[in-house]
């Protein structure tokens, strides 16, 4: 039996083989869009901005295109100059 949506969508545990790809950088304006749209509730408010919990995140990418500030970065994407 599945314990949560994370198991259903991405059954591998968050280990060295599966690292969270997304990160919210320092310019977060706390609009709540990422947190309210995360399918596994991996995004929570920490200190002065939102934070993605690597133990919960399934790297689905739902949050990144929804961010109005475009500050959720795909850590696995090639860096452009």
C-alpha positions in Angstrom: 0.0 0.0 0.0 1.3 3.5 -0.9 2.0 5.7 2.1 1.9 9.0 0.1 2.0 10.6 -3.3 5.8 10.6 -3.3 5.8 6.8 -3.4 3.3 6.8 -6.2 5.0 9.3 -8.4 8.7 8.5 -7.6 9.2 5.4 -5.6 12.9 5.8 -5.1 14.1 7.2 -1.8 16.0 10.5 -1.7 19.5 9.1 -1.6 22.9 9.9 -3.2 21.6 8.3 -6.4 18.5 10.6 -6.4 19.3 14.2 -5.3 16.8 16.9 -5.3 17.3 19.0 -8.5 15.5 22.2 -7.5 16.5 25.0 -5.2 14.9 28.3 -4.2 17.5 31.1 -4.4 17.7 34.1 -2.0 15.3 36.5 -3.9 12.1 34.7 -2.7 9.3 37.2 -2.2 7.1 34.6 -0.3 4.2 34.7 -2.8 3.3 31.1 -1.7 2.8 29.9 -5.3 5.4 27.2 -5.1 4.2 25.8 -1.8 0.6 25.8 -2.7 1.3 23.9 -6.0 3.8 21.3 -4.8 2.1 17.9 -5.2 4.0 16.4 -2.3 4.2 19.4 0.1 8.0 19.5 -0.1 8.1 23.4 0.1 7.8 25.0 3.5 8.5 28.5 4.9 11.8 28.6 6.7 13.1 31.9 8.3 12.5 34.5 5.7 11.7 32.5 2.5 10.5 29.2 1.2 12.7 26.1 1.2 12.5 22.8 -0.6 12.9 19.8 1.7 15.3 17.4 -0.2 13.8 14.4 1.8 10.4 15.1 0.4 11.0 16.6 -3.0 10.4 14.3 -6.0 12.1 16.6 -8.5 8.9 16.8 -10.6 9.6 20.4 -11.6 6.1 21.6 -10.9 7.3 24.6 -8.9 9.9 26.1 -11.2 7.7 27.4 -14.1 5.1 28.6 -11.7 7.4 31.0 -9.8 6.6 34.6 -10.8 10.1 35.6 -9.8 11.8 32.7 -11.7 14.0 32.0 -8.7 13.5 28.2 -8.5 16.6 26.8 -10.2 17.1 23.3 -11.6 20.4 22.3 -10.2 20.9 19.6 -12.8 20.4 22.0 -15.8 23.5 23.1 -17.6 24.6 26.6 -16.6 24.5 29.3 -19.3 26.9 32.1 -19.4 
